[in-house]
């Protein structure tokens, strides 16, 4: 009987030791992004996701000891996908809108100042929004740009022949390149990034809508938002945030945490 008891105790101890030695699983944090939104989030030539927001999120997860996973959202359905738990946040140059607060979403502190601009072909002769009267202007579905053309800038939109909606900015630019659209209504940093890599395009120097970017979380996820904000604050304090920002000169001057 004593031998059996000793054997049982030994098995219990071994099981306990194995359990103690097993590393705890890391919390998985799923970042929802627009994969065609440089310089904030995009699929690089190496097949890996990159961009300012992606790098900051990865650094924040490293601080928290979390495993980061990326989920490519349909931008027009981003909040629906967030609510259905396909991702834990939408963090991809997302404009903060009053409607998000009204619907209960938890929104982080703003981190970027943005404006909307019109982008045209350099040889088109268009140099102002007024020049685009009777022309076709493309805009991405689900963006603040689309909302502006429907609301605050409805008078301007009514002067166009039509507003063409596309499910990504890259498709908007493709329509412009192929002359199906005469201009693209787009966020300034996206236009700047595209123009830097493609010759023959011009950004019309009119700021048509001021806004701020933030991170959206599901209703009730205040602790999750606070954890991410705390980690980002540490990145700002230790200089990591600035080092990441240096890789993206087109946006660094409008980053709130570095210029407030």
Secondary structure as UniProt FT lines:
FT   HELIX           2..21
FT   STRAND          28..33
FT   STRAND          36..37
FT   TURN            38..40
FT   STRAND          41..43
FT   TURN            45..46
FT   STRAND          49..50
FT   HELIX           52..64
FT   STRAND          67..72
FT   HELIX           75..77
FT   HELIX           78..83
FT   TURN            84..85
FT   STRAND          89..95
FT   HELIX           98..102
FT   TURN            103..104
FT   STRAND          106..107
FT   STRAND          112..121
FT   HELIX           122..124
FT   HELIX           129..132
FT   TURN            133..134
FT   STRAND          136..140
FT   TURN            141..142
FT   HELIX           144..150
FT   TURN            151..153
FT   HELIX           154..159
FT   STRAND          162..166
FT   HELIX           169..177
FT   TURN            178..179
FT   STRAND          183..187
FT   HELIX           188..197
FT   STRAND          201..203
FT   STRAND          210..217
FT   TURN            219..220
FT   HELIX           222..238
FT   HELIX           240..245
FT   TURN            246..247
FT   TURN            249..251
FT   HELIX           252..254
FT   HELIX           256..258
//
